[in-house]
Amino acid sequence: MTQAPRTPPTSTPSRVPVALYIATSAPESAELLADYCLQYATTREWDAVETVTDIDRTAPLMSRPEWPRVLSLLSDGTVRGVVTYSPGMIAAPQDEYAVVREFLHDRGAFLAAARTASPGTPPRRTPGQTARRQTIADAAAGYEGCGAETIQ
């Protein structure tokens, strides 16, 4: 089930065009997962030019009806990468995900999973993000010297 592009179908010269790939057995969650992937891509300044959705993530990747669409977008140069919600949407065992990632890499493309941590694992943050969050928390708590100019 291919959805219409969520952003303009052409990428700006400085941005990388990507396809969002969602595979879920719960069709009602597909849009939410796609939105999460879109946010992930947007924060990296990638242009999501198309969302491709398969409704059976238990089928082998090459047997899924919409995966060929992703390969077509890659082969004709429309996109240079694929963003998915989690490695499990590509392949259940992590080893198989790595094989697909390497397969795409060998063809000049990339594969990115927006959510790679297991449940309960805190999100990865850069030192700058941690400092910024502390500044915001200090300002919210009313500590002196915490003004808008200190928030980066």
C-alpha positions in Angstrom: 0.0 0.0 0.0 1.9 3.0 -1.3 0.9 6.4 0.0 1.2 9.7 -1.6 4.3 11.7 -0.8 4.2 13.6 2.4 6.6 16.3 1.2 7.3 17.6 -2.3 8.4 14.8 -4.7 11.6 16.5 -5.6 14.5 16.9 -3.2 16.4 20.2 -2.7 20.0 20.0 -3.9 21.4 20.0 -0.4 19.1 17.4 1.1 19.0 13.7 0.7 15.8 12.1 -0.7 14.6 9.0 1.2 11.7 6.6 1.1 9.9 5.8 4.3 9.2 2.0 4.6 6.7 0.7 7.1 5.8 -2.9 7.6 3.2 -3.6 10.2 0.6 -6.2 11.0 -1.5 -3.5 12.5 -2.6 -1.2 9.6 -4.1 1.3 12.0 -0.6 2.1 13.3 1.0 2.6 9.9 0.4 6.3 9.7 1.7 6.9 13.3 4.9 4.9 12.5 5.3 6.8 9.2 5.0 10.1 11.0 7.7 9.0 13.5 10.0 8.0 10.5 9.2 11.4 8.9 10.3 13.2 12.0 13.4 11.2 12.1 14.2 12.0 8.5 13.3 15.7 8.9 15.7 16.1 11.8 18.5 14.8 9.7 17.5 17.2 6.8 16.4 14.3 4.6 13.5 14.7 2.2 10.9 12.0 2.6 9.6 11.7 -1.0 7.4 8.7 -0.6 6.0 6.4 2.1 5.7 2.7 1.2 3.7 0.4 3.5 3.4 -3.4 3.7 0.8 -4.9 5.9 2.5 -8.2 6.7 5.9 -7.8 8.4 6.1 -11.6 9.0 6.6 -12.4 5.3 10.1 -12.5 4.0 11.2 -9.1 2.7 11.5 -10.1 -0.9 8.0 -11.6 -0.8 6.3 -8.5 0.4 4.1 -6.8 -2.3 5.5 -3.2 -1.7 9.2 -3.9 -1.2 9.8 -3.9 -5.0 8.5 -0.3 -5.0 11.3 0.7 -2.6 13.9 -1.1 -4.8 12.5 0.7 -7.8 12.8 4.1 -6.1 16.4 3.3 -5.3 17.3 2.0 -8.7 15.9 4.9 -10.6 17.6 7.4 -8.3 14.5 8.9 -6.9 15.8 8.2 -3.4 19.2 7.5 -1.9 18.1 5.9 1.3 15.4 4.1 3.2 14.1 5.0 6.6 12.1 2.4 8.6 10.8 2.5 12.1 12.8 -0.4 13.4 15.1 -3.2 12.1 12.3 -5.7 12.7 10.3 -4.1 9.9 13.0 -5.2 7.5 14.0 -8.6 9.0 13.3 -10.3 12.3 16.8 -11.4 13.2 19.3 -8.5 13.5 21.8 -10.5 11.2 19.3 -10.3 8.3 18.8 -6.6 8.8 22.6 -6.2 8.6 22.6 -8.2 5.3 19.9 -5.9 3.8 21.7 -2.8 5.0 25.0 -4.1 3.4 23.1 -5.0 0.2 21.8 -1.4 -0.1 25.2 0.1 0.9 26.9 -1.9 -1.9 24.5 -0.2 -4.4 25.2 3.3 -3.1 22.2 3.6 -0.8 21.6 3.5 2.9 19.1 2.0 5.4 18.3 3.7 8.6 16.1 2.6 11.5 14.5 5.4 13.5 14.1 3.2 16.6 17.0 0.9 17.3 17.0 0.7 21.1 15.1 -2.0 23.0 12.1 -1.0 25.1 13.2 0.6 28.4 16.5 1.8 27.0 16.9 5.6 27.3 17.3 7.5 24.1 20.7 8.4 22.8 21.6 12.0 23.4 24.6 14.1 22.4 26.4 16.1 25.1 24.9 19.3 23.6 21.3 17.9 23.9 21.9 16.9 27.5 23.3 20.3 28.4 20.3 22.0 26.6 17.8 19.9 28.5 19.5 20.7 31.8 19.3 24.4 31.0 15.6 24.2 30.1 15.0 22.2 33.3 16.9 24.8 35.4 15.0 27.6 33.8 11.7 25.9 34.4 12.6 25.4 38.1 13.3 29.1 38.4 17.1 29.1 39.0 18.8 32.4 38.7 20.9 33.1 35.6 18.8 30.9 33.3 17.4 33.0 30.6 16.4 32.5 27.0 19.9 33.6 26.0 21.4 30.5 27.6 19.3 28.1 25.6 21.1 27.1 22.5 
